[in-house]
Amino acid sequence: MEQYVECGSSSGASTPKKTSTPKKRRNLSPRSNDSTPKKRRNLSPRSNDSTPKKRRNLSPRSNDPSPKKRRNLINSFSDRPRRDSEITTALNYGSEEESDEEEEGIAELAVPRIARMFMDEDDAEVNERSANATLERSPQSPRPADCASTPASPTPVSPTAMEPSNKFQFEWRKFSTPQIEPHLRREPFSQISGPTVSFTRPYEAFIAIWDREIMEMIVRETNIYAQQLATTMLENGTICPSSRITRWHDTNVNELYTYFAIVLAMGVVIKTRLTEYWNTSNDIFSTPGFSTEMSYDRFHLLSACLHFNNNKDCNSALLTRPQAKLFKIKPIIDHLNRKFSELYSLSQNVALDESLTMWKGWLEINQFIPNKAATVGIKTFELCESQTGYLWRFEVYAGHDTSAFQEDDPVSGKVPALVLRLLNGLEHKGHTIWMDNYYNSPSLARELKIRGFDCAGTLRTNRQFVPPELASITKNDMIVGQLLGCTSGDVDIVVWRDKNLVAFISTYHALLATKCGDTVKPTVAQDYNLNMGGVDRKDQQLAMYPLERKRNKVWYKKFFRRLLNASVLNSYILLKNQSWAHRKFRKALITDLFTAHRAPAPNSKTIATSVHSPAQYSSINPKKTDRLRRQCVVCKKRTVTYCKTCQLAMCTYTCYEPYHTAH
């Protein structure tokens, strides 16, 4: 027998919870001319007897003086079949505005305590035009053996999409019997998932993301920033003859690809200090490959001057506060979002969750998430494929923009607007979006259903439009394995008692459940555990190759390494070759980058026939005669002269000729 209580609301708005001090309404009743105050239970017009009746007399088991637990009253109530008149009766609970008029009385019902917790202390009559909301017990949940059959309930409305004019008016009711199969209610998936371009080598997949256009932009901004940095140091007087910036020369695309390859190699070969990578001693800790591809000083200089946006283009008057915070890294974010979505078509199940890049320094956009591995750092909202962890789109949290919020539009809030931005471009393709209770709400579920999505996940029962009957349930009101739920046609809400109380929302799962051992588990909970881990799966695969673990004083450069790491994982998924392990893929990619972009070896004939001539270093300050001094390669003394061809400091009269004779 299915046990349920009908109680409805025509407005669909969530009814505020009752406070600990109930509102006194006895003086508002036009039915009483007696000045003597009466208790609220005596206000009902059902009885002409002056003797007040206590509410516990409404229960058919109230003659038993011993107290019973709430769960026992449920079972005792389910032993008796109910009359048709009892089923069709409803309570006006959850109206949008509280009326000052006294409500008309209804017939006396035998109601258990679990049902009375959903009622007002005044027995009320439901408006004939109001919709019915029903809490229903799952047919798969444990039931007493002597249950009687339930009388026929009003015919439920089939799940249909709501019109935009009334799409946020929820009419909660019981599930249909028999329940509609989930695959019949789910949006048809019409997308061919997988890479949109075919690749044969790891290098091809990587340069499809980091193409020549974005690399040329980084080269241009890096060279500009290096000149700005040198000028600033000269003006401030902080430059020294031994400063690396004095040896700066413009970089190029090939050198930048080589720099990327070295950074990726640091994720495969893990050492505790940066200088240890350039260890060329004849011992077990030697890694001569790094010094072969690039010198330590050049790598350090490129890391310091790496830049993505011109500082002079930052006009705070034209930018919002979140945009100004992300100005330095904005071109990389926009480029990767565009490339990630162009190169891959998502499968049906998609997870939306947040990720965290560790940053322990002070930062205004830092967030604290205790259940993440990083705990504190830069938060990103990410849309990932559930099966592979492919990062399809992401958004960096820098504070929410509330300028577009409208009080009469529930999906204009910061969280629903964020979800709709991340899903832009996927409408009407049949994707199922898996989210946790930070994002889910009935209004967002209906909006997604209208746009051709399905959604499912956990739910906070204090969200707007959640039936107050479900919002007020505690775990003491249910037994382990019990399910309660209701539907509005296209949106279902299920409350499940496990060790704690868990609420789920779905657009197609209904109240179906399966038995896992001795515990009844809703189907939506099983599917949620299978499909929600897309973002966590991505983070787990990236944790094996921690490119961003190196300490950095500039937050956006560390975050750039995180994005570079994620792009390599996406390249691995784009290749879609089962014979490639993730580690093997990275090693092959690094080798291909070195091979394709290694600087050509200098021609010995060109060096031999080139003209060597001495020159002096430029002045430190144009107003002074002081010049840069560097250590001579021969005598190790500091000198202001060098060889223009060899680009090495040497004394002109004592060391210049001996050096070139020996070399």
Secondary structure as the mmCIF struct_conf table of DSSP 4:
data_model
#
loop_
_struct_conf.conf_type_id
_struct_conf.id
_struct_conf.beg_label_comp_id
_struct_conf.beg_label_asym_id
_struct_conf.beg_label_seq_id
_struct_conf.end_label_comp_id
_struct_conf.end_label_asym_id
_struct_conf.end_label_seq_id
STRN STRN1 TYR A 4 GLY A 8
BEND BEND1 SER A 10 SER A 11
HELX_LH_PP_P HELX_LH_PP_P1 ALA A 13 THR A 19
BEND BEND2 SER A 20 THR A 21
HELX_LH_PP_P HELX_LH_PP_P2 PRO A 22 LYS A 24
HELX_RH_3T_P HELX_RH_3T_P1 ARG A 26 LEU A 28
TURN_TY1_P TURN_TY1_P1 PRO A 30 ARG A 31
BEND BEND3 THR A 36 THR A 36
HELX_RH_3T_P HELX_RH_3T_P2 ARG A 40 ASN A 42
TURN_TY1_P TURN_TY1_P2 PRO A 45 ARG A 46
BEND BEND4 SER A 50 THR A 51
HELX_LH_PP_P HELX_LH_PP_P3 PRO A 52 LYS A 54
HELX_RH_3T_P HELX_RH_3T_P3 ARG A 55 LEU A 58
BEND BEND5 SER A 59 SER A 59
TURN_TY1_P TURN_TY1_P3 PRO A 60 ASN A 63
BEND BEND6 SER A 66 SER A 66
HELX_RH_AL_P HELX_RH_AL_P1 ARG A 70 PHE A 77
TURN_TY1_P TURN_TY1_P4 SER A 78 ASP A 79
BEND BEND7 ARG A 80 ARG A 80
HELX_LH_PP_P HELX_LH_PP_P4 PRO A 81 ARG A 83
HELX_RH_AL_P HELX_RH_AL_P2 ASP A 84 THR A 88
STRN STRN2 LEU A 91 ASN A 92
BEND BEND8 GLY A 94 GLY A 94
BEND BEND9 GLU A 96 GLU A 97
BEND BEND10 ASP A 100 GLU A 101
HELX_LH_PP_P HELX_LH_PP_P5 GLU A 102 GLY A 105
HELX_RH_AL_P HELX_RH_AL_P3 ARG A 113 ARG A 116
TURN_TY1_P TURN_TY1_P5 MET A 117 PHE A 118
BEND BEND11 MET A 119 MET A 119
BEND BEND12 GLU A 121 ASP A 122
HELX_LH_PP_P HELX_LH_PP_P6 GLU A 125 ASN A 127
TURN_TY1_P TURN_TY1_P6 GLU A 128 ARG A 129
BEND BEND13 SER A 130 SER A 130
HELX_LH_PP_P HELX_LH_PP_P7 ALA A 131 ASN A 132
STRN STRN3 THR A 134 ARG A 137
TURN_TY1_P TURN_TY1_P7 PRO A 139 GLN A 140
BEND BEND14 SER A 141 SER A 141
TURN_TY1_P TURN_TY1_P8 ALA A 145 ASP A 146
HELX_LH_PP_P HELX_LH_PP_P8 CYS A 147 PRO A 159
HELX_LH_PP_P HELX_LH_PP_P9 ALA A 161 GLU A 163
HELX_RH_3T_P HELX_RH_3T_P4 PRO A 164 ASN A 166
TURN_TY1_P TURN_TY1_P9 LYS A 167 PHE A 168
STRN STRN4 ARG A 173 ARG A 173
HELX_LH_PP_P HELX_LH_PP_P10 LYS A 174 SER A 176
BEND BEND15 THR A 177 PRO A 178
HELX_LH_PP_P HELX_LH_PP_P11 GLN A 179 GLU A 181
HELX_RH_AL_P HELX_RH_AL_P4 PRO A 182 ARG A 185
BEND BEND16 ARG A 186 ARG A 186
HELX_LH_PP_P HELX_LH_PP_P12 GLU A 187 PHE A 189
STRN STRN5 GLY A 194 PRO A 195
BEND BEND17 THR A 196 VAL A 197
BEND BEND18 THR A 200 ARG A 201
HELX_RH_AL_P HELX_RH_AL_P5 PRO A 202 ILE A 209
BEND BEND19 TRP A 210 TRP A 210
HELX_RH_AL_P HELX_RH_AL_P6 ARG A 212 ASN A 236
TURN_TY1_P TURN_TY1_P10 GLY A 237 GLY A 237
TURN_TY1_P TURN_TY1_P11 PRO A 241 SER A 242
HELX_RH_3T_P HELX_RH_3T_P5 ARG A 244 ARG A 247
HELX_RH_AL_P HELX_RH_AL_P7 VAL A 253 VAL A 268
BEND BEND20 VAL A 269 VAL A 269
BEND BEND21 THR A 272 ARG A 273
HELX_RH_3T_P HELX_RH_3T_P6 LEU A 274 TRP A 278
BEND BEND22 SER A 281 ASP A 283
TURN_TY1_P TURN_TY1_P12 ILE A 284 PHE A 285
HELX_RH_AL_P HELX_RH_AL_P8 PRO A 288 GLU A 293
BEND BEND23 MET A 294 MET A 294
HELX_RH_AL_P HELX_RH_AL_P9 TYR A 296 CYS A 305
BEND BEND24 PHE A 308 ASN A 309
HELX_RH_3T_P HELX_RH_3T_P7 ASN A 311 ASP A 313
HELX_RH_3T_P HELX_RH_3T_P8 SER A 316 LEU A 318
BEND BEND25 LEU A 319 LEU A 319
HELX_RH_AL_P HELX_RH_AL_P10 ARG A 321 LYS A 325
TURN_TY1_P TURN_TY1_P13 LEU A 326 ILE A 329
HELX_RH_AL_P HELX_RH_AL_P11 LYS A 330 GLU A 342
BEND BEND26 LEU A 343 LEU A 343
STRN STRN6 TYR A 344 SER A 345
BEND BEND27 GLN A 348 GLN A 348
STRN STRN7 ASN A 349 MET A 358
BEND BEND28 GLY A 361 GLY A 361
TURN_TY1_P TURN_TY1_P14 GLU A 364 ILE A 365
STRN STRN8 ASN A 366 PHE A 368
TURN_TY1_P TURN_TY1_P15 PRO A 370 ASN A 371
BEND BEND29 LYS A 372 ALA A 374
STRN STRN9 VAL A 376 GLU A 385
TURN_TY1_P TURN_TY1_P16 SER A 386 THR A 388
STRN STRN10 LEU A 391 VAL A 396
BEND BEND30 ALA A 398 ALA A 398
TURN_TY1_P TURN_TY1_P17 SER A 403 ALA A 404
TURN_TY1_P TURN_TY1_P18 GLU A 407 ASP A 408
HELX_RH_3T_P HELX_RH_3T_P9 PRO A 410 SER A 412
BEND BEND31 GLY A 413 GLY A 413
HELX_RH_AL_P HELX_RH_AL_P12 LYS A 414 LEU A 422
TURN_TY1_P TURN_TY1_P19 LEU A 423 GLY A 425
TURN_TY1_P TURN_TY1_P20 GLU A 427 HIS A 428
BEND BEND32 LYS A 429 LYS A 429
STRN STRN11 THR A 432 MET A 435
TURN_TY1_P TURN_TY1_P21 ASN A 437 TYR A 439
HELX_RH_AL_P HELX_RH_AL_P13 PRO A 442 ILE A 450
TURN_TY1_P TURN_TY1_P22 ARG A 451 GLY A 452
STRN STRN12 ASP A 454 THR A 458
TURN_TY1_P TURN_TY1_P23 THR A 461 ASN A 462
BEND BEND33 ARG A 463 ARG A 463
TURN_TY1_P TURN_TY1_P24 GLN A 464 PHE A 465
HELX_RH_AL_P HELX_RH_AL_P14 PRO A 468 ALA A 471
TURN_TY1_P TURN_TY1_P25 SER A 472 SER A 472
HELX_RH_3T_P HELX_RH_3T_P10 LYS A 475 ASP A 477
BEND BEND34 MET A 478 MET A 478
TURN_TY1_P TURN_TY1_P26 VAL A 480 GLY A 481
STRN STRN13 LEU A 483 THR A 487
BEND BEND35 GLY A 489 ASP A 490
STRN STRN14 ASP A 492 ARG A 497
BEND BEND36 ASP A 498 ASN A 500
STRN STRN15 LEU A 501 SER A 506
BEND BEND37 THR A 507 TYR A 508
TURN_TY1_P TURN_TY1_P27 ALA A 510 LEU A 511
STRN STRN16 ALA A 513 CYS A 516
TURN_TY1_P TURN_TY1_P28 GLY A 517 ASP A 518
STRN STRN17 THR A 519 PRO A 522
HELX_RH_AL_P HELX_RH_AL_P15 THR A 523 ASN A 531
TURN_TY1_P TURN_TY1_P29 MET A 532 GLY A 533
HELX_RH_AL_P HELX_RH_AL_P16 GLY A 534 ALA A 543
TURN_TY1_P TURN_TY1_P30 MET A 544 MET A 544
BEND BEND38 TYR A 545 TYR A 545
HELX_RH_3T_P HELX_RH_3T_P11 LEU A 547 ARG A 549
BEND BEND39 LYS A 550 LYS A 550
BEND BEND40 LYS A 553 LYS A 553
HELX_RH_AL_P HELX_RH_AL_P17 TRP A 555 LEU A 575
TURN_TY1_P TURN_TY1_P31 GLN A 578 SER A 579
HELX_RH_AL_P HELX_RH_AL_P18 HIS A 582 HIS A 597
HELX_LH_PP_P HELX_LH_PP_P13 ARG A 598 ASN A 603
HELX_RH_AL_P HELX_RH_AL_P19 SER A 604 THR A 609
BEND BEND41 SER A 610 SER A 610
HELX_LH_PP_P HELX_LH_PP_P14 VAL A 611 HIS A 612
STRN STRN18 PRO A 614 GLN A 616
HELX_LH_PP_P HELX_LH_PP_P15 TYR A 617 SER A 618
STRN STRN19 SER A 619 SER A 619
BEND BEND42 ILE A 620 ASN A 621
TURN_TY1_P TURN_TY1_P32 PRO A 622 LYS A 623
BEND BEND43 LYS A 624 LYS A 624
STRN STRN20 ARG A 627 ARG A 627
STRN STRN21 ARG A 630 GLN A 631
TURN_TY1_P TURN_TY1_P33 VAL A 633 CYS A 635
STRN STRN22 ARG A 638 THR A 639
BEND BEND44 VAL A 640 VAL A 640
STRN STRN23 THR A 641 CYS A 643
TURN_TY1_P TURN_TY1_P34 LYS A 644 GLN A 647
STRN STRN24 LEU A 648 ALA A 649
TURN_TY1_P TURN_TY1_P35 THR A 652 CYS A 655
HELX_RH_AL_P HELX_RH_AL_P20 TYR A 656 ALA A 662
#
